[in-house]
Amino acid sequence: MSENYTLPIDSSWTVDEIVAVSNFIDSVLAVYETGVAKATLMAHYAQFRDVMPAKSEQKQFDRDFERQTGRSIYQTMKLAQTTTKDRVRG
C-alpha cells in the first residue's frame, strides 16, 4: 500500500467536512493496521455519509480510494457491520 494518497476533496466542502472525511479514511486504514473500535468506525462512517449522502458519490470515492490504497471502504464497512466484536480488524 502506498503511504501517499490524494483524497478527492470537493472544493465546496467546509473544513469540518474535510476533517470528517479524513477521520473516516484514517479509521478505514487503521482497521488493517492496528484495528479500530467498532463504535468509532461507525461514528466516522455516519459523518462521512453526512458529507457525501449520494451513493454514487460514495462509490466513486471508494473506487478512487481503493485504486490508490488497495483498501475498499465498502468491504471494510461490510466487515464492521458483520463483526460481533467491539474492535474491527482486517
C-alpha positions in Angstrom: 0.0 0.0 0.0 1.2 3.5 -0.9 1.8 5.7 2.1 0.9 8.8 0.0 -2.5 9.2 -1.4 -4.7 12.0 -2.6 -8.3 12.2 -1.3 -10.7 13.5 -3.9 -11.7 16.6 -1.9 -14.7 18.6 -3.2 -13.9 22.4 -3.3 -17.3 23.2 -1.8 -16.6 21.2 1.4 -16.1 23.1 4.6 -13.1 22.5 6.8 -15.2 20.4 9.2 -16.4 18.2 6.2 -12.8 17.7 5.1 -11.9 16.7 8.6 -14.8 14.3 8.8 -13.8 12.6 5.6 -10.2 12.5 6.6 -11.1 11.0 10.0 -13.2 8.3 8.3 -10.4 7.4 5.9 -7.9 7.2 8.8 -10.3 4.8 10.6 -10.6 2.6 7.5 -6.8 2.4 7.1 -6.5 1.7 10.9 -8.7 -1.3 10.5 -6.0 -3.0 8.5 -3.0 -1.7 10.5 -3.9 -1.8 14.2 -7.7 -2.3 14.4 -10.2 0.3 15.4 -13.1 0.4 17.8 -16.3 -0.5 16.0 -18.2 2.4 17.6 -15.5 4.9 16.4 -15.6 3.5 12.8 -19.4 3.6 12.7 -19.5 7.2 14.0 -16.9 8.3 11.4 -18.9 6.5 8.7 -22.0 8.4 9.7 -20.1 11.7 9.4 -18.8 10.6 6.0 -22.3 9.9 4.8 -23.5 13.3 6.1 -20.8 14.9 3.9 -21.4 12.6 0.9 -25.0 11.4 1.1 -25.3 10.3 -2.6 -24.5 6.6 -3.0 -23.0 7.3 -6.5 -20.5 9.8 -4.9 -19.6 7.3 -2.2 -19.0 4.6 -4.8 -16.8 6.9 -6.9 -14.9 8.0 -3.8 -14.4 4.3 -2.8 -13.1 3.4 -6.3 -10.6 6.2 -6.2 -9.6 5.3 -2.7 -9.2 1.6 -3.5 -7.2 2.4 -6.6 -4.7 4.4 -4.5 -4.5 2.3 -1.3 -5.7 -1.2 -2.2 -8.4 -1.0 0.5 -12.1 -0.9 -0.1 -14.4 1.2 2.0 -17.3 -1.0 1.1 -15.5 -4.2 2.2 -14.3 -2.5 5.4 -17.8 -1.4 6.3 -19.2 -4.8 5.4 -16.7 -6.3 7.8 -17.6 -3.8 10.5 -21.3 -4.5 10.2 -20.9 -8.3 10.4 -18.4 -8.5 13.2 -19.7 -9.2 16.7 -16.5 -7.9 18.3 -16.0 -4.4 19.8 -12.9 -3.9 17.6 -12.7 -4.2 13.9 -9.5 -5.7 12.4 -8.9 -6.7 8.8 
